[in-house]
Amino acid sequence: MAEMFTRGAHCNWCSCRSMLSGHEVDLDIVDVDTQEALRQRYGHKVPVLVADEEELCHFRLIPERVRRLLEPD
């Protein structure tokens, strides 16, 4: 499972979702402003892509790191 931490209802990582489409990756979009702890942890570097509790990238999409989500375990 992967999570994308962002602000508000708008996700500016459409390219990430595009890369993941067609693959069996569960991507949840999480608004950091809904919880103070998330705002403090991720608010200064959104959007943030996290998989299995590991931060893969933030501020901008790094395709090599997104591909980790697509590799079999």
C-alpha positions as CSV (number, residue, x, y, z in Angstrom):
1,M,0.0,0.0,0.0
2,A,1.2,3.5,-0.8
3,E,0.1,6.9,0.4
4,M,0.4,10.3,-1.1
5,F,0.4,13.1,1.4
6,T,-0.8,16.4,-0.1
7,R,-2.8,19.5,0.8
8,G,-6.5,19.9,0.0
9,A,-8.4,17.9,-2.5
10,H,-6.0,18.7,-5.4
11,C,-3.2,16.3,-6.1
12,N,-0.5,17.8,-8.3
13,W,1.2,14.4,-8.9
14,C,-1.0,13.3,-11.8
15,S,2.0,11.8,-13.4
16,C,2.5,9.5,-10.4
17,R,-1.1,8.3,-10.6
18,S,-0.6,7.9,-14.4
19,M,2.6,5.8,-13.8
20,L,0.7,3.6,-11.4
21,S,-2.4,3.1,-13.4
22,G,-2.8,-0.4,-14.8
23,H,-0.7,-1.8,-11.9
24,E,-2.1,-3.3,-8.8
25,V,-1.0,-0.6,-6.4
26,D,-3.3,0.7,-3.8
27,L,-2.6,4.5,-3.6
28,D,-4.4,6.5,-0.9
29,I,-4.4,10.3,-1.1
30,V,-4.2,11.9,2.3
31,D,-4.7,15.5,3.1
32,V,-2.1,16.5,5.7
33,D,-4.3,19.3,7.0
34,T,-6.8,16.9,8.4
35,Q,-4.5,15.9,11.3
36,E,-2.1,18.0,13.2
37,A,0.5,15.2,13.4
38,L,0.5,14.8,9.6
39,R,0.7,18.6,9.1
40,Q,3.8,18.8,11.3
41,R,5.4,15.7,9.8
42,Y,4.8,16.3,6.1
43,G,3.3,19.8,5.7
44,H,6.5,21.5,4.7
45,K,7.4,19.0,2.0
46,V,4.1,17.9,0.3
47,P,3.5,16.1,-1.9
48,V,5.1,13.1,-0.3
49,L,4.9,9.5,-1.6
50,V,5.2,6.8,1.1
51,A,5.2,3.1,0.6
52,D,5.5,0.6,3.5
53,E,6.3,3.4,5.8
54,E,9.3,4.5,3.7
55,E,9.3,7.9,2.2
56,L,10.1,7.4,-1.5
57,C,10.0,11.1,-2.6
58,H,8.8,14.5,-1.8
59,F,8.4,17.9,-3.5
60,R,8.7,16.3,-6.9
61,L,8.2,12.9,-8.5
62,I,11.3,10.7,-8.9
63,P,10.4,8.0,-11.4
64,E,13.0,5.5,-10.2
65,R,11.6,5.6,-6.7
66,V,8.0,5.3,-7.9
67,R,9.0,2.2,-9.9
68,R,9.8,0.5,-6.6
69,L,6.0,0.3,-6.0
70,L,5.7,-1.7,-9.3
71,E,8.5,-4.2,-8.6
72,P,7.4,-7.6,-7.2
73,D,8.5,-8.4,-3.6
